Amino acid sequence: MVWSLIRAILCAAASSLRTRRELALENLALRQQIGVLRRTLGDRRVQITSWDRAFWVVLADHWQQWKCALDIVQPATVIRWHREGFGRFFDGVAPYAQDALPWTKKSST
């Protein structure tokens, strides 16, 4: 309880040094988390959808301070989602891309 209060005070002090863009992104991130919590109100576990995961992956790509605003999951979880999504994307693309590349075609001789 005391650490969360200290963290809130430090974050509030740091907010005065941030740009408008950073404050807007932090506000967006916090609102998204409140939306997730409201949606799963009453459940024992937070229900995070694929849209929530995509939101955090995109936010992590465009904002360096995204870890400061993250409260409902661990930052390592968002990084894992990013890697899994990247792998799923290339799993779906790879078979078609390999056929199109001339150096991957097997010679029939």
Buried (B, 14 or more C-beta within 10 A) or exposed (E): EEEEEEEEEEEEEEEEEBEEEBEEBBEBBEEBBEEBBEEBEEEEEEEBEEEBBEBBBEBBEEBEEBEBBBEBBEEEBBBEBBEEBEEEEEEEEEEEEEEEEEEEEEEEE
